[in-house]
Amino acid sequence: MNFCVLGSGSKGNCTYVEAGTTSLLIDAGFSGKEITSRLASINRSPADLDAIIVTHEHGDHIQGVGVLSRKYHLPIYANTGTHRGASKRVKQLYQQIEFTTGQRFTLGGFDIHPFRISHDTNDPVGFVIRAGNLSLGYCTDTGRITKLIGFHVRSCQALILEANHDPQMLMDGPYPLPLKQRVKSSQGHLANSDAAHFLAELSNSQLQYVVLAHLSETNNHPSLVHTQLQQALQQLSTTYAIVLADQGNPTPLITLDQHVSSLSKANGHNELR
């Protein structure tokens, strides 16, 4: 299984995943042109995709869904609430397929389990995507970590997890008070410390890679994420690599293997061990 976070943050979120002959996007929050360009940077094309699966209907996750679906004849998988919430923005789709939150479905060579997260949309989900004995967990845009989230991602070899904000930066920053309250609420976004504590709880799991995503450009900084992680993990024996996704550039293409995991290094990307 290979995956790449093509970009993540409040201006757009999109992740590429492939295994065998099946490839898909988790969300498509940039323009179709921008997603095509970012896929080209890892030698991939939207023409080769099999589908797009969608976590929720906010614009930074669905901006390019409609145009990519129509242009490349891509089915769009989402639950009923997300399809309903996204319909005005994505407009006509090539094919609309509904899944039920909590029920697995197959997509080509993938077995996909959508699980409930905590965000202020109709029916937001994270995913566990399995191919054979390998699995990738995807969990961003959640205001809190629940036992359900922990249950689903504990068996994954890779995890894409939100580390959105530093609480002090958020409260001292330029956001209006109602937006600050939304971000830090249980249906908002995950703070650095919450992500770090959750990773500490997963220290004895099967993880090979963690990608920290959806970092706020206004209320966070990579150095703060690094500090929080070091504090949470320094007493633990962790064996996985941690990569910071950013808004402007794709991460390296990460390969998961049943026996060996490898990370294709690219200049300008952070890897913490």
ZAVO-715015 format. One record per residue (C-alpha): residue number from 1; residue in one letter; x, y, z. Coordinates in steps of 0.02 Angstrom, whole numbers. Example, Ala and Ser with C-alpha at 12.3 -4.5 7.8 and 13.67 -1.06 7.14 Angstrom:
REM ZAVO-715015
{1; 'A'; {615; -225; 390}}
{2; 'S'; {684; -53; 357}}
REM end
This chain:
REM ZAVO-715015
{1; 'M'; {0; 0; 0}}
{2; 'N'; {61; 174; -46}}
{3; 'F'; {-11; 338; 15}}
{4; 'C'; {26; 524; 6}}
{5; 'V'; {-56; 673; 90}}
{6; 'L'; {-65; 790; -59}}
{7; 'G'; {-98; 937; 57}}
{8; 'S'; {-186; 970; 221}}
{9; 'G'; {-248; 1124; 311}}
{10; 'S'; {-392; 1247; 315}}
{11; 'K'; {-366; 1289; 130}}
{12; 'G'; {-383; 1111; 67}}
{13; 'N'; {-365; 928; 110}}
{14; 'C'; {-333; 781; -5}}
{15; 'T'; {-247; 612; 17}}
{16; 'Y'; {-200; 483; -115}}
{17; 'V'; {-203; 296; -75}}
{18; 'E'; {-161; 148; -187}}
{19; 'A'; {-140; -40; -172}}
{20; 'G'; {-128; -163; -315}}
{21; 'T'; {-234; -97; -459}}
{22; 'T'; {-348; 11; -351}}
{23; 'S'; {-319; 194; -310}}
{24; 'L'; {-427; 327; -231}}
{25; 'L'; {-431; 498; -151}}
{26; 'I'; {-488; 533; 26}}
{27; 'D'; {-573; 702; 3}}
{28; 'A'; {-535; 824; -137}}
{29; 'G'; {-524; 994; -54}}
{30; 'F'; {-420; 1085; -185}}
{31; 'S'; {-471; 1134; -361}}
{32; 'G'; {-468; 997; -491}}
{33; 'K'; {-320; 1082; -575}}
{34; 'E'; {-221; 1089; -412}}
{35; 'I'; {-257; 907; -369}}
{36; 'T'; {-203; 854; -543}}
{37; 'S'; {-40; 951; -521}}
{38; 'R'; {-5; 876; -350}}
{39; 'L'; {-40; 700; -413}}
{40; 'A'; {80; 732; -557}}
{41; 'S'; {216; 776; -430}}
{42; 'I'; {209; 595; -369}}
{43; 'N'; {190; 528; -547}}
{44; 'R'; {5; 491; -532}}
{45; 'S'; {-148; 550; -629}}
{46; 'P'; {-332; 574; -587}}
{47; 'A'; {-369; 473; -744}}
{48; 'D'; {-306; 319; -651}}
{49; 'L'; {-416; 344; -497}}
{50; 'D'; {-558; 226; -458}}
{51; 'A'; {-656; 338; -339}}
{52; 'I'; {-658; 478; -210}}
{53; 'I'; {-716; 442; -33}}
{54; 'V'; {-774; 592; 69}}
{55; 'T'; {-763; 623; 256}}
{56; 'H'; {-882; 772; 270}}
{57; 'E'; {-953; 917; 173}}
{58; 'H'; {-844; 1066; 223}}
{59; 'G'; {-772; 1160; 74}}
{60; 'D'; {-590; 1121; 115}}
{61; 'H'; {-632; 937; 88}}
{62; 'I'; {-748; 943; -64}}
{63; 'Q'; {-694; 1089; -174}}
{64; 'G'; {-633; 978; -317}}
{65; 'V'; {-753; 832; -295}}
{66; 'G'; {-880; 882; -426}}
{67; 'V'; {-761; 930; -565}}
{68; 'L'; {-652; 776; -543}}
{69; 'S'; {-805; 662; -538}}
{70; 'R'; {-875; 733; -699}}
{71; 'K'; {-712; 748; -795}}
{72; 'Y'; {-640; 577; -750}}
{73; 'H'; {-802; 480; -724}}
{74; 'L'; {-766; 449; -542}}
{75; 'P'; {-894; 381; -419}}
{76; 'I'; {-907; 481; -257}}
{77; 'Y'; {-930; 381; -98}}
{78; 'A'; {-1004; 468; 54}}
{79; 'N'; {-1141; 439; 181}}
{80; 'T'; {-1316; 511; 159}}
{81; 'G'; {-1286; 663; 269}}
{82; 'T'; {-1125; 711; 181}}
{83; 'H'; {-1199; 691; 7}}
{84; 'R'; {-1345; 799; 60}}
{85; 'G'; {-1234; 932; 137}}
{86; 'A'; {-1116; 937; -12}}
{87; 'S'; {-1244; 933; -152}}
{88; 'K'; {-1257; 1120; -186}}
{89; 'R'; {-1069; 1140; -197}}
{90; 'V'; {-1020; 984; -294}}
{91; 'K'; {-1175; 991; -407}}
{92; 'Q'; {-1197; 848; -530}}
{93; 'L'; {-1088; 695; -500}}
{94; 'Y'; {-1042; 558; -621}}
{95; 'Q'; {-1101; 430; -494}}
{96; 'Q'; {-1158; 453; -314}}
{97; 'I'; {-1136; 303; -199}}
{98; 'E'; {-1193; 302; -19}}
{99; 'F'; {-1114; 204; 122}}
{100; 'T'; {-1177; 186; 299}}
{101; 'T'; {-1069; 251; 441}}
{102; 'G'; {-1006; 103; 541}}
{103; 'Q'; {-1029; -25; 400}}
{104; 'R'; {-885; -88; 295}}
{105; 'F'; {-890; -82; 107}}
{106; 'T'; {-773; -138; -32}}
{107; 'L'; {-699; -29; -167}}
{108; 'G'; {-591; -127; -290}}
{109; 'G'; {-452; -205; -188}}
{110; 'F'; {-493; -103; -32}}
{111; 'D'; {-599; -147; 119}}
{112; 'I'; {-655; 19; 194}}
{113; 'H'; {-732; 50; 365}}
{114; 'P'; {-805; 224; 394}}
{115; 'F'; {-815; 266; 579}}
{116; 'R'; {-896; 412; 668}}
{117; 'I'; {-793; 562; 725}}
{118; 'S'; {-842; 723; 815}}
{119; 'H'; {-860; 875; 701}}
{120; 'D'; {-994; 1005; 664}}
{121; 'T'; {-1061; 929; 503}}
{122; 'N'; {-1205; 813; 458}}
{123; 'D'; {-1119; 644; 483}}
{124; 'P'; {-928; 660; 483}}
{125; 'V'; {-820; 505; 471}}
{126; 'G'; {-643; 441; 476}}
{127; 'F'; {-587; 288; 380}}
{128; 'V'; {-489; 129; 402}}
{129; 'I'; {-433; 70; 230}}
{130; 'R'; {-372; -109; 218}}
{131; 'A'; {-282; -200; 78}}
{132; 'G'; {-236; -378; 126}}
{133; 'N'; {-150; -372; 295}}
{134; 'L'; {-108; -186; 283}}
{135; 'S'; {-217; -44; 344}}
{136; 'L'; {-215; 146; 345}}
{137; 'G'; {-315; 249; 470}}
{138; 'Y'; {-377; 423; 426}}
{139; 'C'; {-441; 537; 565}}
{140; 'T'; {-445; 726; 545}}
{141; 'D'; {-574; 860; 585}}
{142; 'T'; {-624; 791; 752}}
{143; 'G'; {-640; 892; 911}}
{144; 'R'; {-601; 745; 1024}}
{145; 'I'; {-530; 570; 1024}}
{146; 'T'; {-659; 440; 1069}}
{147; 'K'; {-644; 258; 1120}}
{148; 'L'; {-720; 215; 951}}
{149; 'I'; {-581; 305; 859}}
{150; 'G'; {-449; 218; 964}}
{151; 'F'; {-530; 49; 934}}
{152; 'H'; {-527; 68; 746}}
{153; 'V'; {-353; 140; 718}}
{154; 'R'; {-257; 37; 846}}
{155; 'S'; {-230; -105; 722}}
{156; 'C'; {-170; 8; 580}}
{157; 'Q'; {7; 11; 513}}
{158; 'A'; {-11; 195; 465}}
{159; 'L'; {-116; 337; 533}}
{160; 'I'; {-157; 510; 466}}
{161; 'L'; {-206; 609; 620}}
{162; 'E'; {-256; 790; 650}}
{163; 'A'; {-144; 905; 752}}
{164; 'N'; {-235; 1066; 716}}
{165; 'H'; {-192; 1198; 844}}
{166; 'D'; {-98; 1254; 997}}
{167; 'P'; {-231; 1312; 1122}}
{168; 'Q'; {-132; 1464; 1180}}
{169; 'M'; {-97; 1521; 1002}}
{170; 'L'; {-281; 1499; 962}}
{171; 'M'; {-339; 1605; 1110}}
{172; 'D'; {-207; 1740; 1078}}
{173; 'G'; {-234; 1741; 891}}
{174; 'P'; {-341; 1844; 771}}
{175; 'Y'; {-493; 1731; 758}}
{176; 'P'; {-658; 1806; 822}}
{177; 'L'; {-715; 1730; 986}}
{178; 'P'; {-856; 1623; 912}}
{179; 'L'; {-732; 1543; 791}}
{180; 'K'; {-607; 1512; 931}}
{181; 'Q'; {-743; 1428; 1032}}
{182; 'R'; {-792; 1321; 883}}
{183; 'V'; {-614; 1264; 849}}
{184; 'K'; {-580; 1212; 1028}}
{185; 'S'; {-751; 1131; 1056}}
{186; 'S'; {-784; 944; 1056}}
{187; 'Q'; {-850; 962; 879}}
{188; 'G'; {-706; 1069; 817}}
{189; 'H'; {-525; 1022; 789}}
{190; 'L'; {-395; 922; 884}}
{191; 'A'; {-263; 1014; 985}}
{192; 'N'; {-79; 964; 976}}
{193; 'S'; {-82; 898; 1153}}
{194; 'D'; {-233; 788; 1118}}
{195; 'A'; {-149; 713; 965}}
{196; 'A'; {12; 685; 1063}}
{197; 'H'; {-77; 600; 1208}}
{198; 'F'; {-171; 488; 1088}}
{199; 'L'; {-10; 437; 1002}}
{200; 'A'; {66; 398; 1171}}
{201; 'E'; {-81; 281; 1202}}
{202; 'L'; {-43; 196; 1035}}
{203; 'S'; {142; 169; 1075}}
{204; 'N'; {121; -19; 1083}}
{205; 'S'; {17; -32; 926}}
{206; 'Q'; {69; -92; 752}}
{207; 'L'; {104; 82; 685}}
{208; 'Q'; {245; 107; 561}}
{209; 'Y'; {201; 286; 510}}
{210; 'V'; {102; 432; 578}}
{211; 'V'; {64; 583; 470}}
{212; 'L'; {7; 734; 570}}
{213; 'A'; {-114; 835; 465}}
{214; 'H'; {-228; 987; 460}}
{215; 'L'; {-103; 1098; 552}}
{216; 'S'; {-173; 1274; 565}}
{217; 'E'; {-65; 1406; 479}}
{218; 'T'; {-133; 1536; 601}}
{219; 'N'; {-143; 1442; 766}}
{220; 'N'; {-2; 1316; 756}}
{221; 'H'; {180; 1292; 708}}
{222; 'P'; {280; 1135; 668}}
{223; 'S'; {400; 1171; 812}}
{224; 'L'; {254; 1169; 935}}
{225; 'V'; {193; 1003; 866}}
{226; 'H'; {370; 934; 882}}
{227; 'T'; {384; 992; 1064}}
{228; 'Q'; {217; 918; 1115}}
{229; 'L'; {261; 752; 1034}}
{230; 'Q'; {431; 744; 1114}}
{231; 'Q'; {356; 777; 1285}}
{232; 'A'; {222; 644; 1263}}
{233; 'L'; {332; 511; 1185}}
{234; 'Q'; {502; 533; 1268}}
{235; 'Q'; {467; 405; 1404}}
{236; 'L'; {399; 278; 1279}}
{237; 'S'; {480; 156; 1160}}
{238; 'T'; {407; 211; 994}}
{239; 'T'; {465; 133; 831}}
{240; 'Y'; {361; 227; 703}}
{241; 'A'; {410; 377; 597}}
{242; 'I'; {312; 539; 612}}
{243; 'V'; {288; 652; 461}}
{244; 'L'; {212; 826; 464}}
{245; 'A'; {95; 863; 319}}
{246; 'D'; {79; 1043; 263}}
{247; 'Q'; {-38; 1149; 159}}
{248; 'G'; {74; 1190; 14}}
{249; 'N'; {159; 1028; -36}}
{250; 'P'; {127; 841; -41}}
{251; 'T'; {215; 730; 84}}
{252; 'P'; {333; 598; 16}}
{253; 'L'; {247; 444; -54}}
{254; 'I'; {246; 322; 92}}
{255; 'T'; {250; 134; 64}}
{256; 'L'; {182; 8; 186}}
{257; 'D'; {239; -171; 170}}
{258; 'Q'; {198; -324; 273}}
{259; 'H'; {382; -350; 311}}
{260; 'V'; {473; -186; 273}}
{261; 'S'; {412; -6; 277}}
{262; 'S'; {499; 129; 178}}
{263; 'L'; {483; 317; 161}}
{264; 'S'; {536; 400; -2}}
{265; 'K'; {625; 555; 62}}
{266; 'A'; {589; 724; -17}}
{267; 'N'; {673; 889; 21}}
{268; 'G'; {574; 1007; 130}}
{269; 'H'; {475; 879; 228}}
{270; 'N'; {489; 845; 412}}
{271; 'E'; {520; 672; 478}}
{272; 'L'; {528; 649; 666}}
{273; 'R'; {580; 485; 748}}
REM end
